[in-house]
Amino acid sequence: MGNDEGLIEDVIISIVKDILMKRGIATYTRAQGLLENYNITFMDCYKKPDVLRSILIEAFGDEHMIVVEQIKSELVSLGDDNQLVSNFIQRLSQ
């Protein structure tokens, strides 16, 4: 993994965690537990956005797209010309 990708990964993970934390500690903890059911942590979300999407669906049901849109909104500020960010957003949004 190149330095740029490592930095993008760290930023994406930070954004995901921050958005979930803003929804409350219980929400954050529930998401963390659901990730553990898949044998991953927040650190794995960059490489497995499909799993992140699944836990958001499980945690929020029909409202999961609100969380996805919040994540996307924050990530777009990184620059939508960044292919790594674009790929992550695309996989998360499927």
KOLDOKE-946503 format. One line per 5 residues: for each residue x negated, y, z negated of N, C-alpha, C. Coordinates in nm, 2 decimals. Atoms other than C-alpha are relative to their C-alpha. Layout:
BEGIN
X Y Z X Y Z X Y Z; ...
REM end
This chain:
BEGIN
-0.09 -0.12 0.00 0.00 0.00 0.00 -0.09 0.12 0.00; 0.08 -0.12 -0.01 -0.14 0.33 0.10 0.03 0.10 -0.11; -0.02 -0.10 0.10 -0.17 0.63 -0.13 0.13 0.07 0.01; -0.12 -0.06 -0.02 0.12 0.80 0.03 0.12 -0.08 -0.03; -0.11 0.09 0.03 0.35 0.50 0.00 0.01 -0.02 -0.15
0.00 0.01 0.14 0.25 0.46 -0.36 0.06 0.12 -0.07; -0.06 -0.12 0.05 0.34 0.82 -0.43 0.15 0.00 0.03; -0.14 0.00 -0.03 0.67 0.79 -0.25 0.08 -0.10 -0.08; -0.06 0.10 0.09 0.75 0.47 -0.44 0.02 0.05 -0.14; -0.01 -0.06 0.13 0.68 0.64 -0.77 0.11 0.10 -0.01
-0.10 -0.10 0.00 0.90 0.93 -0.68 0.14 -0.06 0.02; -0.13 0.07 -0.02 1.19 0.71 -0.56 0.04 -0.06 -0.13; -0.03 0.06 0.12 1.18 0.51 -0.87 0.04 0.10 -0.11; -0.03 -0.10 0.09 1.17 0.82 -1.08 0.14 0.06 0.02; -0.13 -0.05 -0.03 1.47 0.96 -0.90 0.12 -0.09 -0.03
-0.11 0.10 0.03 1.68 0.64 -0.93 0.02 0.00 -0.16; -0.01 0.01 0.15 1.60 0.62 -1.31 0.07 0.13 -0.05; -0.06 -0.12 0.05 1.68 0.99 -1.36 0.15 0.01 0.03; -0.14 -0.01 -0.04 2.01 0.98 -1.18 0.08 -0.10 -0.09; -0.07 0.09 0.09 2.12 0.67 -1.38 0.00 0.05 -0.15
0.01 -0.05 0.14 2.00 0.83 -1.71 0.10 0.12 -0.02; -0.09 -0.11 0.01 2.20 1.14 -1.63 0.15 -0.05 -0.02; -0.13 0.06 0.02 2.51 0.91 -1.62 0.02 -0.06 -0.14; -0.01 0.05 0.13 2.43 0.81 -1.97 -0.09 -0.12 -0.03; 0.09 0.11 0.04 2.21 0.58 -2.17 0.06 -0.14 0.02
-0.07 0.13 -0.02 2.47 0.30 -2.16 0.00 -0.04 0.15; 0.00 0.03 -0.14 2.48 0.32 -1.78 -0.14 -0.04 0.04; 0.14 0.03 -0.03 2.10 0.32 -1.76 -0.03 -0.14 -0.05; 0.03 0.13 0.06 2.08 0.02 -1.99 0.07 -0.11 0.07; -0.08 0.10 -0.08 2.35 -0.17 -1.80 -0.07 -0.03 0.13
0.07 0.02 -0.13 2.17 -0.11 -1.47 -0.13 -0.08 -0.02; 0.13 0.06 0.03 1.84 -0.22 -1.63 0.03 -0.15 -0.03; -0.03 0.14 0.02 2.01 -0.54 -1.75 0.04 -0.08 0.12; -0.04 0.06 -0.13 2.16 -0.61 -1.41 -0.12 -0.03 0.08; 0.12 0.02 -0.08 1.82 -0.57 -1.25 -0.07 -0.13 -0.06
0.07 0.11 0.07 1.68 -0.82 -1.51 0.07 -0.13 0.05; -0.07 0.12 -0.05 1.95 -1.07 -1.39 -0.06 -0.05 0.14; 0.06 0.03 -0.13 1.78 -1.05 -1.05 -0.16 -0.02 -0.01; 0.14 0.01 0.03 1.44 -1.09 -1.22 -0.09 0.11 0.06; 0.08 -0.11 -0.05 1.32 -0.75 -1.12 0.02 0.12 -0.10
-0.01 -0.12 0.08 1.27 -0.41 -1.29 0.03 0.12 0.09; -0.01 -0.12 -0.09 1.32 -0.05 -1.17 -0.12 0.02 0.09; 0.12 -0.01 -0.08 0.96 -0.07 -1.04 0.02 -0.07 0.13; -0.01 0.08 -0.12 1.08 -0.32 -0.78 0.11 0.06 0.10; -0.11 -0.06 -0.08 1.37 -0.10 -0.65 -0.04 0.05 0.14
0.05 -0.05 -0.13 1.16 0.06 -0.38 -0.01 -0.11 0.10; 0.02 0.11 -0.10 1.08 -0.27 -0.22 0.12 -0.08 0.02; -0.12 0.08 -0.01 1.42 -0.42 -0.28 0.13 0.09 -0.02; -0.12 -0.08 0.01 1.68 -0.15 -0.22 0.13 -0.07 0.02; -0.12 0.08 -0.01 1.93 -0.42 -0.12 0.05 -0.05 -0.14
-0.04 0.05 0.14 1.92 -0.55 -0.48 0.05 0.12 -0.08; -0.05 -0.12 0.07 1.95 -0.20 -0.61 0.14 0.03 0.04; -0.14 -0.02 -0.05 2.26 -0.15 -0.39 0.10 -0.10 -0.07; -0.08 0.11 0.06 2.40 -0.48 -0.53 0.03 0.04 -0.15; -0.03 -0.03 0.14 2.36 -0.37 -0.89 0.08 0.12 -0.02
-0.09 -0.12 0.00 2.51 -0.03 -0.82 0.14 -0.04 0.03; -0.13 0.04 -0.03 2.81 -0.20 -0.67 0.06 -0.07 -0.13; -0.04 0.07 0.11 2.83 -0.43 -0.97 0.03 0.09 -0.12; -0.02 -0.09 0.11 2.79 -0.15 -1.22 0.11 0.11 0.02; -0.09 -0.12 -0.02 3.01 0.12 -1.06 0.12 -0.04 0.09
-0.11 0.03 -0.09 3.24 -0.07 -0.82 0.01 0.10 0.11; -0.03 -0.10 -0.11 3.40 0.17 -0.57 -0.08 0.13 -0.01; 0.07 -0.13 0.02 3.21 0.46 -0.72 -0.15 -0.01 0.02; 0.15 0.02 -0.03 2.87 0.31 -0.63 -0.05 0.10 0.10; 0.05 -0.09 -0.11 2.86 0.53 -0.32 -0.03 0.14 -0.05
0.03 -0.13 0.06 2.87 0.84 -0.54 -0.15 0.00 -0.05; 0.13 0.02 0.05 2.55 0.72 -0.71 -0.10 0.00 0.12; 0.08 0.01 -0.12 2.40 0.63 -0.37 -0.02 0.14 0.07; 0.01 -0.14 -0.05 2.48 0.98 -0.24 -0.08 0.09 -0.08; 0.08 -0.08 0.09 2.32 1.14 -0.54 -0.15 -0.03 0.02
0.14 0.05 -0.02 2.00 0.93 -0.48 -0.04 0.06 0.14; 0.03 -0.05 -0.13 2.01 1.02 -0.11 -0.03 0.15 0.00; 0.01 -0.14 0.01 2.06 1.39 -0.19 -0.14 0.04 -0.05; 0.13 -0.03 0.06 1.75 1.39 -0.41 -0.12 -0.04 0.10; 0.11 0.05 -0.09 1.54 1.19 -0.16 -0.01 0.09 0.12
0.00 -0.08 -0.12 1.63 1.42 0.13 -0.09 0.12 -0.03; 0.08 -0.12 0.04 1.45 1.70 -0.06 -0.15 -0.04 0.02; 0.14 0.04 -0.02 1.13 1.49 -0.01 -0.04 0.02 0.15; 0.02 -0.02 -0.14 1.17 1.54 0.36 0.05 -0.12 0.08; -0.06 0.11 -0.08 1.39 1.34 0.59 -0.08 -0.05 0.12
0.09 0.04 -0.11 1.11 1.32 0.84 -0.10 -0.11 -0.05; 0.08 0.10 0.06 0.93 1.08 0.60 0.06 -0.14 0.03; -0.06 0.13 -0.04 0.98 0.73 0.75 0.02 -0.09 -0.12; -0.01 0.08 0.12 0.93 0.56 0.41 0.13 0.03 -0.07; -0.12 -0.04 0.06 1.21 0.76 0.26 0.12 -0.03 0.08
-0.11 0.03 -0.09 1.43 0.72 0.56 0.04 -0.15 0.00; -0.03 0.15 0.00 1.39 0.34 0.56 0.07 -0.04 -0.13; -0.06 0.03 0.12 1.47 0.33 0.19 0.15 0.04 -0.01; -0.13 -0.05 0.00 1.78 0.54 0.23 0.09 -0.08 0.09; -0.08 0.08 -0.09 1.90 0.34 0.52 0.03 -0.14 -0.06
-0.02 0.13 0.06 1.86 0.01 0.34 0.09 0.01 -0.12; -0.09 -0.02 0.12 2.03 0.15 0.02 0.14 0.02 0.05; -0.13 -0.04 -0.04 2.32 0.28 0.22 0.08 -0.11 0.08; -0.07 0.10 -0.08 2.41 -0.04 0.42 0.12 -0.05 -0.06
REM end
